[in-house]
């Protein structure tokens, strides 16, 4: 009895959706009428900002991943914006964690310095050693900091371009859909609003 050949696996990574031409203008110039109101960055003093900059340098991926002074500044700003959307106690905890990690070279006996002053590769190696620690609270501390920083890094346009990821067409479609619904149109199944599509307005 012959056995049918296995079906070929789909291509990986999946191909990104085509970019809308011309590039959508609305998303780049969003305004409160579109429902896009951005919070103010979480307030930080000079020492905390320096600690955040050091953490960003140490946590973001090394070459060939995109990296520049501009990317570092955008990632730090994105992290501060992200903190505004968390319960305040988590923002306070993140700031405390920043200083604990900034002093990690001291309490890990790696020298009389702070993370912000270390070479980027050495700082990354130090944080990786914390991620592999047997002390679970320490691993969780680093995991939270890494999640906050990398979620901002991977949301940057420069990183999207390097990954071949094109989210702007989808954002444009949702902004246009919101305007259409506010103008009185009824949603359609193709709008993918969800099970409440019949009563949505």
N, C-alpha and C positions, 0 to 999 in steps of 0.2 A: 504494500500500500504506500503510495507516494505521499509525502508530507509537503504541504504548501510552504513556500519560503516565507520567512518572517517579513512583516511589513517594515519598510525603512523607518528609522527613527526620525522625528522632526528635526529640522536644523536648529542648532544651538550655538550662540544665544539667539532667541527669536529676533526677527527683523523688526526694527521700530516702525511705527506707522509713518506714512509719508507726511512731510511738512507741508502745511497749507501755504500756497503761494497766492499773493504776496504774504509775508509774515504778518500774523494778526496784530493789529495796532492796539486793540483794546486792553489786552492783558498788561502790556508794558506801561500803560497810562491809566491804571485803575483809579477809581475815585469812590468816595463813600456811597454814591448812588448805585454802584455795582455790588454793594455789600462787602467791600474790601476796606476794612478799617484796621490799620496796623497799630498795635500797642507801642508804647514807648519802651525803649530798652531797659532792662533791669539796672537800677543805679549801682554803680561800682566806683570805689575810690581808686586813686592811682596805683596803690599796691595790689589791690585785687585785680585790676585790669592787667597789670604786668604778670600776675600769676596766671590769669586766663590766657594771655598770649603765649606763655611758656607751655601751658597744657595743650593748646591748639597745635603748636609746633611739634610737640611730642606725639600726639595722638593721630594726626592726619597722616595718610599713607605716603610713603616715600616714592621717589622716582621709579617708574615712569608716570606715576599719577600726577595730575596737574598740581602745581604749587608755585606760589609767588607771594610777595608781600601783600598784594591786593587780595588774594584768596585768603590769606591768614586773617586780614582785617575783616573781610566779609564773613568769615566763619565765626570769628569772635562776636561780631555784631549779631549774627543770626542766633548764636547761643544765648545772648542776652535777651533777644526778642522772644525766644522759645520759653525762657524762664517766666516771662510775664503771663503766659497762658497756663502755668501750673499753680497749684495752691501756694500761697506765700511762704508757708513753712518749708516747702521744697526748695524755693529760691534761696531762702536763708541757709538751708542745709547745703545747697550746692556751693554757696560762697565759702562756708566753713570747710567743705571738702576740698575746694580749690587750694586753700592755705595748707591743709594737711598734706596734699599731694605736692605742693610747691616745696615743702620742707622734707619731702621723702628722702632726698640724698643724705640729709643729716641723720634721721632716725633709722635709715637703712645702712648707716655707716659707710656711705660712698664718698665722703669728703665734706669739707666745710663750704658748701655751696647750696644753692637752691636750684630747683628744676628749671626756672626761667633763665638761669645763667649757664646751663649745660649745653654742650653740643647737641644738635637735634637728634642724631643717631644714638648718642649715649642716653639722652633723656627717654627716647622711645624704648630702649633696651631696659632701662630701669622700670618703666611702667609695665612692660611686659612681664618682668619678674614679679611685680605685684599681682598681675592677673593670674599668675601661676602659684600664688602663695597658698599655703595650707590653711591660712586664717580666713575663714569665709567672709566675715564683715569687711575685710580689706578687699577681697575680690569684688564684693557687691558695691563697695564705694567706688572702685575704679570702673565697674560696669556702668553705673549711673552717669559718671562723668563722661565716659566714652560715648554713651548713647546720646547725650545732649550735644556734644561737639560734632560727632560724625553725622548726626541727622542734619545739622546745618551745613556741613561740608558737602554732603551728597545732594543738597538742594541747590547748589550753585550752578549757574548756566555753564560755566567753564567745565565743570565736572560732567554735566549732562552731555556736552558736546564730545568729550573724550569717551564717554560710554555709548555714544550713539543713541541717546535717549531724548525724545522730543515731546515734552508734556504740554507745550504751549497750545497746539491745536485743540487738545481736550479742554484746557482752561478757557480758550476762546469760545468753544461750543457751549460750555456751562454758563459763561457770562451772557452770551446771546440768548440762551434759554431763559435765564432769569428775567431779562428785559422783556422777552416775549410773554412770559407768564404775568409779569406786572402790567403789561399792556392789555391783558384780558384774554389772551389765547388760552385754550385748554391744552393740557399736556397730552402727549401721545405715547404709545408704548415704546417707540424708538427713542424717547427721551430718557428712558432708564431711570425714572425717579424712584420706582419701587412699588410695593403692593398697594400703596395709597394713591396710585396714579389716577384712579377714577374720580377721587374727590379733591385732588390737589389743584391749587389755583395759583 
